[in-house]
Amino acid sequence: MAAYLVLLVAVLSRILPYSFHTVNLGFTAVGGGLLYFGARRSRWQLVFAVLALMATDYYLTVYVFGYPFHASDYLVTWGWEAAACLMGFYMLRTKSTGWRVAGAVAASSTSFFLVSNFVVWAGSVMYPHTAAGLGACYVAGIPFYANDVISTALTAGALFGLPALARNIAETLRGAENNNLPLA
């Protein structure tokens, strides 16, 4: 159940900034949420996460931005979202140590930055189709990348770290109780 609530928060983190007429610059709970969802759900349930984000893309494109929706424009994003869920499933499902979570955060944020900016460069006329144009596209994406790393790290850190912290505190309290040590 918690994984589905996290997915809802991820979806809302994409929609709410536009509802309040602000710009989020890539600061969302999507990356960390997908890693968590992947680690906590079965493989076939990962499809649900991607479908929820597909519906979010449709809503934002048509109703918030007022553009026609072309699914082909989102195939790379949806593929990355599926990959992020699978990364959580395979990297964090059985063992979610701090190092594994940090590695998954770095891999998911960096892969999204590299893939999404490459697709923008290759599929648009915003940047010349030269090495310099590709470099300019990546440089323009750095503020979004930084915010994505921070938001993914905060989200994944909280989702994986707080339960581990609570378990450690509970074990410490049980150990103190069993040894008749004062708790304060």
C-alpha positions as CSV (number, residue, x, y, z in Angstrom):
1,M,0.0,0.0,0.0
2,A,2.8,2.4,0.8
3,A,4.3,2.0,-2.7
4,Y,1.0,3.2,-4.2
5,L,0.9,6.2,-1.9
6,V,4.4,7.0,-3.0
7,L,3.3,6.7,-6.6
8,L,0.5,9.1,-6.0
9,V,2.9,11.6,-4.4
10,A,5.2,11.3,-7.5
11,V,2.2,12.0,-9.8
12,L,1.1,14.9,-7.7
13,S,4.7,16.3,-7.6
14,R,4.4,16.6,-11.4
15,I,1.0,18.1,-11.5
16,L,0.8,20.5,-8.5
17,P,3.5,23.0,-9.5
18,Y,1.4,23.8,-12.6
19,S,-1.8,24.0,-10.5
20,F,-0.2,26.7,-8.5
21,H,1.4,28.4,-11.5
22,T,4.9,27.7,-10.5
23,V,7.8,26.0,-12.3
24,N,9.4,23.0,-10.7
25,L,12.6,22.8,-12.8
26,G,12.6,19.0,-12.5
27,F,12.2,18.9,-8.7
28,T,9.8,16.0,-8.4
29,A,9.4,12.8,-6.4
30,V,9.3,10.7,-9.6
31,G,12.8,9.2,-9.6
32,G,12.9,8.2,-6.0
33,G,9.3,7.1,-6.1
34,L,9.9,4.8,-9.1
35,L,12.9,3.3,-7.3
36,Y,10.8,2.7,-4.2
37,F,7.8,1.4,-6.1
38,G,10.1,-1.0,-8.1
39,A,11.7,-2.3,-4.9
40,R,8.4,-2.9,-3.1
41,R,6.1,-4.3,-5.8
42,S,6.2,-7.3,-8.1
43,R,7.4,-7.0,-11.6
44,W,4.0,-7.1,-13.2
45,Q,2.8,-4.3,-10.9
46,L,5.5,-2.0,-12.3
47,V,3.3,-1.6,-15.3
48,F,0.9,0.3,-13.1
49,A,3.5,2.9,-12.2
50,V,4.3,3.5,-15.9
51,L,0.6,3.7,-16.8
52,A,0.0,6.3,-14.0
53,L,2.9,8.5,-15.3
54,M,1.6,8.0,-18.9
55,A,-1.7,9.4,-17.8
56,T,0.1,12.2,-16.1
57,D,1.9,13.1,-19.3
58,Y,-1.3,13.1,-21.2
59,Y,-3.0,15.3,-18.7
60,L,-0.2,17.8,-18.6
61,T,0.3,17.9,-22.3
62,V,-3.4,18.3,-23.3
63,Y,-5.0,20.1,-20.3
64,V,-2.1,22.1,-18.7
65,F,0.0,23.0,-21.8
66,G,-2.7,22.9,-24.4
67,Y,-0.7,20.9,-26.9
68,P,-1.8,17.9,-29.0
69,F,-0.7,14.6,-27.5
70,H,1.6,12.4,-29.5
71,A,2.5,9.2,-27.7
72,S,5.7,8.9,-29.8
73,D,7.0,12.0,-28.1
74,Y,7.0,10.2,-24.8
75,L,8.3,6.7,-25.7
76,V,11.8,7.4,-24.4
77,T,10.5,8.9,-21.1
78,W,8.2,5.9,-20.5
79,G,11.0,3.5,-21.3
80,W,13.2,5.3,-18.8
81,E,10.4,5.2,-16.2
82,A,10.1,1.4,-16.7
83,A,13.8,1.1,-16.4
84,A,13.9,3.1,-13.2
85,C,11.2,0.8,-11.7
86,L,13.2,-2.3,-12.8
87,M,16.4,-0.7,-11.3
88,G,14.5,-0.5,-8.0
89,F,13.3,-4.1,-8.4
90,Y,16.7,-5.6,-9.2
91,M,19.0,-3.3,-7.2
92,L,17.0,-2.5,-4.1
93,R,14.3,-5.2,-3.6
94,T,16.4,-7.7,-1.5
95,K,19.0,-5.3,0.0
96,S,18.5,-1.6,0.1
97,T,21.7,-0.4,1.8
98,G,22.7,3.2,1.8
99,W,25.3,2.5,-0.9
100,R,22.8,0.7,-3.1
101,V,20.3,3.5,-2.8
102,A,22.9,6.1,-3.5
103,G,24.0,4.1,-6.6
104,A,20.5,3.8,-7.8
105,V,19.8,7.5,-7.3
106,A,23.0,8.4,-9.3
107,A,22.2,5.9,-12.0
108,S,18.6,6.9,-12.4
109,S,19.2,10.6,-12.4
110,T,22.2,10.5,-14.7
111,S,20.6,8.1,-17.1
112,F,17.5,10.3,-17.4
113,F,19.7,13.4,-17.9
114,L,21.8,11.7,-20.6
115,V,18.9,10.1,-22.5
116,S,16.4,12.9,-22.3
117,N,18.8,15.6,-23.4
118,F,20.1,13.4,-26.2
119,V,16.5,12.9,-27.4
120,V,15.8,16.7,-27.2
121,W,19.0,17.4,-29.3
122,A,18.3,14.7,-31.8
123,G,14.6,15.2,-32.2
124,S,14.2,19.0,-32.3
125,V,15.6,22.1,-34.1
126,M,16.4,23.8,-30.8
127,Y,20.1,22.9,-31.1
128,P,22.2,22.3,-34.2
129,H,22.9,18.7,-34.9
130,T,26.6,19.0,-34.2
131,A,28.8,18.0,-31.3
132,A,28.7,21.7,-30.1
133,G,24.9,21.6,-30.3
134,L,24.8,18.4,-28.3
135,G,27.1,20.0,-25.7
136,A,24.9,23.1,-25.6
137,C,21.9,20.9,-25.0
138,Y,23.6,19.1,-22.1
139,V,24.8,22.4,-20.6
140,A,21.3,23.8,-20.8
141,G,20.0,20.7,-18.9
142,I,22.4,21.0,-16.0
143,P,20.0,23.0,-13.7
144,F,17.3,20.4,-14.3
145,Y,19.8,17.6,-13.7
146,A,21.0,19.1,-10.4
147,N,17.4,19.4,-9.2
148,D,16.6,15.9,-10.3
149,V,19.6,14.5,-8.4
150,I,18.6,16.4,-5.3
151,S,14.9,15.5,-5.4
152,T,15.6,11.9,-6.2
153,A,18.2,11.6,-3.4
154,L,15.8,13.3,-0.9
155,T,12.9,11.2,-1.9
156,A,14.8,7.9,-2.1
157,G,16.7,8.7,1.1
158,A,13.5,9.3,3.0
159,L,11.7,6.4,1.6
160,F,14.5,3.9,2.2
161,G,16.3,5.6,5.1
162,L,13.4,6.4,7.5
163,P,12.1,2.9,7.9
164,A,15.7,1.6,8.4
165,L,16.3,4.3,11.0
166,A,13.0,3.4,12.8
167,R,14.1,-0.3,12.8
168,N,17.5,0.6,14.3
169,I,15.9,2.8,17.0
170,A,13.4,0.0,17.8
171,E,16.2,-2.6,18.0
172,T,18.2,-0.3,20.3
173,L,15.3,0.2,22.6
174,R,14.5,-3.5,22.7
175,G,18.2,-4.2,23.5
176,A,18.2,-1.6,26.3
177,E,15.0,-3.0,27.6
178,N,16.3,-6.6,27.5
179,N,19.5,-5.6,29.4
180,N,17.5,-3.6,31.9
181,L,19.4,-0.4,30.9
182,P,17.7,3.0,31.5
183,L,16.2,4.5,28.4
184,A,17.0,8.1,29.3
